[in-house]
Amino acid sequence: MFTRKWQPLRWVRYVALAPLLLLLNGCATHSIWWIFDPHGVGAKASFDYMMIDVAVMLGIVGLTAIMIVWFMWRYHKGKNRGTYDGKWAHSTTIEVFVWGIPIVAVGFLSWVVAINGSFAVNPYNPTVITRHLKPHGDPIEVDVIATDWQWLFIYPQYHMAVANELVVPAHTPIFFKLTSTAVTTDFFVPQLLGMIDVMPGMRTKDALESDSIGRYQGVAANYCGAGTSWMLFKTRVVSKSEFASWVHHAQQSTGNLTVAGFNRFAEPYININNKVEYFSQVQKGLFNQVILEVMQGRKWPLPMFMTENMVGYLKKQAAEHRA
């Protein structure tokens, strides 16, 4: 019978090369490591609570593993390291140890993570943000509408809107109201705030505050059709003076967004070129109007041609100057 020889060096080589696969992550548009580099108040709080949870559980698992190894060594048959007592039946010390540690761990995690953590990062009222609000502070409201497959950010206080780009000032609480025109997706900026569902005909909420000026990536974190891979939005945290200049620039655009204009904008569109569009005027109450229309059955049909021949549809989209 043919027997294949064991080649340990071959397997060592494969194991040594395995960590290099992690470097491929740098080629991805979406990075799994973003959540480990938080730059938002809420994202940092979520990360801290997650690390507390992991540390406690690793402590329990690690201690259990050490005890298993110690017992195997201590009571190995024939080594005479431990004394055998055939009449042993109970130990109060062991009972306290095996029950006390889990009870303390569960109690600690329940209070610190489950209770305090839930209130701290609750997207509808995150105490890590709201407890620092000044009586006459300057929070900014942003209405978010997800379409197939774009993001529209309406700034009601400034009567303007921007598609596929979110710009917010640093050191300022941002409160989002979110809805969708079509399927359910998820609004997620991994380094700034937690993930929240965005659903058609419904309104959800989220909040953001960051002290770190920079550029971040926002994504649709749930599969929602052919254009999901390009349903991204740039997120910039800027100084207050730069934000004021950006608002002024956006308000100089010629685009207006009425209900009719939004209906055109909401038609299925694959934003492969990360196009950003500005609207200097937005019809008052547009966000609520969209929710109402979707609840009443309003739809923006998806052309079958789009899914059957995406390349052809993209050419058609470009010919219509929508690319």
C-alpha positions in Angstrom: 0.0 0.0 0.0 1.3 3.5 -0.9 1.8 5.6 2.2 2.3 9.4 1.9 5.2 10.6 3.9 4.6 13.2 6.6 6.4 16.4 5.6 6.5 18.7 8.6 8.5 21.4 6.9 5.9 21.8 4.2 3.2 22.5 6.8 5.4 24.8 8.7 5.9 26.8 5.5 2.1 27.1 5.0 1.5 28.2 8.6 4.3 30.8 8.4 2.7 32.3 5.3 -0.8 32.4 6.7 -0.3 35.7 8.6 0.5 37.4 5.3 -3.1 36.9 4.3 -4.0 39.6 6.8 -2.0 42.1 4.7 -4.5 41.6 1.9 -7.0 43.4 4.0 -5.3 46.6 3.0 -6.5 46.0 -0.6 -10.2 46.0 0.5 -12.6 48.9 0.4 -14.2 47.7 3.6 -11.7 47.0 6.4 -12.6 44.6 9.2 -10.1 46.4 11.4 -11.9 49.8 11.4 -13.8 48.9 14.6 -10.5 48.5 16.4 -9.5 52.1 15.6 -12.5 54.2 16.9 -12.5 58.0 16.4 -16.1 58.7 17.5 -17.4 59.0 21.1 -20.0 56.3 20.6 -17.6 54.0 18.6 -15.0 54.3 21.3 -17.5 53.5 24.1 -18.7 50.5 22.1 -15.1 49.4 21.7 -14.3 49.8 25.4 -17.4 47.8 26.5 -16.5 45.1 24.0 -13.0 44.9 25.3 -14.3 44.6 28.9 -16.6 41.8 27.9 -13.8 40.0 26.0 -11.3 40.4 28.9 -13.7 39.0 31.5 -14.6 36.0 29.3 -10.9 35.4 28.4 -10.1 35.5 32.2 -12.7 32.8 32.9 -11.7 30.6 29.9 -8.0 31.1 30.6 -8.3 30.2 34.2 -10.4 27.1 33.3 -7.7 26.0 30.8 -5.0 26.5 33.4 -6.9 24.5 36.0 -7.5 21.7 33.5 -3.8 21.4 32.7 -2.9 21.5 36.4 -5.4 18.8 37.3 -4.1 16.6 34.5 -0.6 17.0 35.8 -1.4 16.8 39.5 -3.5 13.7 39.4 -1.8 11.8 36.6 -2.2 8.1 37.5 1.0 6.6 38.8 2.9 9.8 39.4 2.1 10.0 43.1 1.7 13.7 43.1 -1.7 13.7 44.7 -3.4 11.7 47.4 -6.4 9.6 46.3 -9.4 9.7 48.6 -12.1 7.3 47.6 -14.5 8.7 50.2 -14.3 12.3 49.1 -17.7 13.8 48.3 -17.8 17.5 48.9 -15.6 20.6 49.3 -17.0 24.0 50.3 -13.9 25.7 48.9 -14.4 24.2 45.5 -18.2 25.0 45.6 -17.4 28.7 46.4 -14.8 28.8 43.7 -16.8 27.2 40.8 -20.0 29.1 41.6 -18.6 32.3 43.0 -16.5 33.3 40.0 -19.3 32.9 37.4 -21.8 34.7 39.6 -19.4 37.7 40.1 -18.5 37.7 36.4 -22.2 37.7 35.3 -23.1 40.3 37.9 -20.2 42.6 36.8 -21.0 42.2 33.1 -24.7 42.7 33.7 -24.1 46.0 35.5 -21.2 47.4 33.5 -21.9 46.2 30.0 -25.6 45.2 29.8 -27.0 48.1 31.8 -24.5 51.0 31.7 -23.3 50.0 28.2 -26.8 49.8 26.7 -27.7 53.3 27.9 -24.3 54.7 26.9 -24.5 53.6 23.3 -28.2 53.5 22.8 -28.6 55.0 19.3 -31.8 56.8 20.2 -30.4 58.5 23.3 -26.7 57.7 23.8 -25.7 59.1 27.2 -22.0 59.3 26.2 -23.1 62.1 23.9 -26.3 63.6 25.5 -24.8 63.9 29.0 -22.4 66.5 27.7 -25.0 68.6 25.9 -25.0 72.2 26.9 -28.4 73.9 27.6 -28.0 76.1 24.6 -25.6 74.0 22.6 -25.4 73.6 18.9 -26.2 70.0 17.9 -26.8 69.4 14.2 -29.7 67.3 12.8 -29.2 65.3 9.7 -32.0 63.4 7.9 -30.7 60.4 6.0 -32.6 58.7 3.2 -31.2 55.5 1.6 -32.2 54.7 -2.0 -31.2 52.1 -4.5 -28.1 52.7 -4.2 -27.3 56.1 -2.9 -27.3 58.0 0.4 -29.0 61.4 0.7 -28.1 63.6 3.7 -30.5 66.5 4.4 -29.4 69.3 6.7 -32.8 70.8 7.8 -31.1 73.6 9.7 -29.3 74.8 6.6 -32.1 74.0 4.1 -29.6 72.0 1.9 -28.8 68.4 1.1 -25.8 66.4 -0.2 -25.7 63.0 -1.9 -23.1 60.4 -1.0 -21.0 62.6 1.3 -21.5 63.3 5.0 -19.6 66.3 6.5 -19.9 67.1 10.2 -18.0 69.5 12.5 -15.8 68.2 15.2 -16.8 68.5 18.9 -20.4 68.8 17.9 -23.3 66.2 18.6 -24.9 65.1 15.4 -28.4 63.5 15.6 -29.6 61.4 12.6 -33.1 60.4 11.5 -33.0 57.6 9.0 -35.3 56.0 6.5 -35.2 54.1 3.2 -37.1 54.1 -0.1 -36.7 50.5 -0.9 -35.1 47.5 1.0 -33.7 47.5 4.5 -30.0 48.2 4.8 -27.7 49.4 7.5 -26.1 52.8 8.1 -22.6 52.3 9.4 -19.4 54.4 9.8 -17.2 51.8 11.6 -14.8 54.3 13.2 -17.4 56.9 14.2 -20.7 55.3 15.2 -22.5 52.0 15.5 -24.6 50.2 12.9 -28.3 51.0 12.7 -31.0 49.6 10.5 -32.5 51.8 7.8 -36.0 50.6 6.8 -38.6 51.7 4.3 -41.6 53.5 5.7 -40.0 53.7 9.1 -37.8 56.1 11.0 -34.8 55.1 13.0 -32.3 57.2 14.9 -28.6 57.4 15.6 -26.1 59.9 16.9 -22.5 60.8 16.4 -19.8 63.0 17.9 -16.1 63.0 17.1 -13.1 65.0 18.3 -10.9 63.6 15.6 -10.7 65.6 12.4 -10.2 63.3 9.4 -11.8 61.3 6.6 -13.7 58.1 7.2 -15.6 55.5 5.2 -19.4 55.0 5.5 -21.0 51.9 4.1 -24.2 50.1 3.6 -23.5 47.2 5.9 -26.4 45.0 4.6 -26.8 43.4 1.2 -29.5 45.3 -0.6 -29.2 44.5 -4.3 -27.0 44.9 -7.3 -25.4 48.2 -6.4 -24.6 47.4 -2.7 -20.9 47.2 -3.4 -20.9 50.9 -4.5 -23.3 52.1 -1.9 -20.6 54.0 0.0 -20.4 57.5 1.3 -17.4 59.7 2.2 -17.5 60.9 5.8 -15.5 64.0 6.8 -15.1 65.4 10.3 -13.9 69.0 9.9 -13.3 72.0 12.1 -16.3 74.3 12.7 -14.9 77.0 10.5 -14.3 74.5 7.7 -17.8 73.2 8.1 -19.2 76.7 7.8 -17.3 77.2 4.6 -18.5 73.8 3.3 -22.1 74.8 4.0 -21.7 78.1 2.2 -20.2 76.2 -0.8 -23.1 73.7 -0.8 -25.7 76.5 -0.6 -24.2 78.1 -3.8 -25.1 75.0 -5.9 -27.9 75.3 -8.4 -29.6 72.0 -7.5 -33.1 72.1 -5.8 -34.7 69.1 -4.2 -38.5 69.1 -4.4 -40.6 65.9 -4.0 -40.6 65.6 -7.8 -36.8 66.1 -7.9 -36.4 63.5 -5.2 -38.5 61.0 -7.1 -36.0 61.3 -10.0 -33.0 61.1 -7.6 -34.5 57.9 -6.0 -34.6 56.0 -9.2 -32.1 53.0 -9.1 -28.6 54.2 -9.7 -25.3 52.4 -9.3 -22.8 55.0 -8.1 -19.6 53.4 -9.4 -17.8 56.8 -9.6 -18.6 57.9 -6.1 -20.4 60.9 -7.4 -21.3 63.6 -4.9 -24.2 66.0 -5.6 -25.3 69.1 -3.8 -28.7 70.6 -3.4 -28.9 74.2 -2.2 -32.7 74.1 -1.5 -34.7 71.2 -0.1 -38.5 71.2 0.2 -39.5 71.5 3.8 -40.7 68.2 5.3 -39.2 66.1 2.5 -38.0 63.4 4.9 -41.5 62.9 6.4 -43.1 63.0 3.0 -40.9 60.2 1.8 -41.8 58.0 4.8 -45.5 58.8 4.2 -45.3 57.9 0.4 -43.5 54.6 1.1 -46.1 53.7 3.7 -48.8 54.3 1.1 -47.1 52.0 -1.4 -44.9 54.3 -3.4 -42.1 52.4 -5.2 -39.2 53.2 -7.4 -39.1 50.1 -9.7 -35.9 48.3 -10.4 -35.4 47.7 -14.1 -34.9 44.0 -14.9 -32.3 45.0 -17.4 -30.1 46.3 -14.5 -29.8 42.9 -12.9 -29.7 40.8 -16.1 -27.0 42.9 -17.8 -25.3 45.2 -15.3 -22.5 46.2 -17.7 -25.1 47.1 -20.3 -27.1 49.1 -17.8 -24.0 51.0 -16.7 -23.3 52.0 -20.3 -27.0 53.1 -20.6 -26.6 55.1 -17.3 -23.4 56.8 -18.6 -25.2 57.6 -21.9 -27.9 59.4 -19.9 -25.2 61.4 -18.1 -26.0 59.8 -14.8 -22.6 58.2 -14.3 
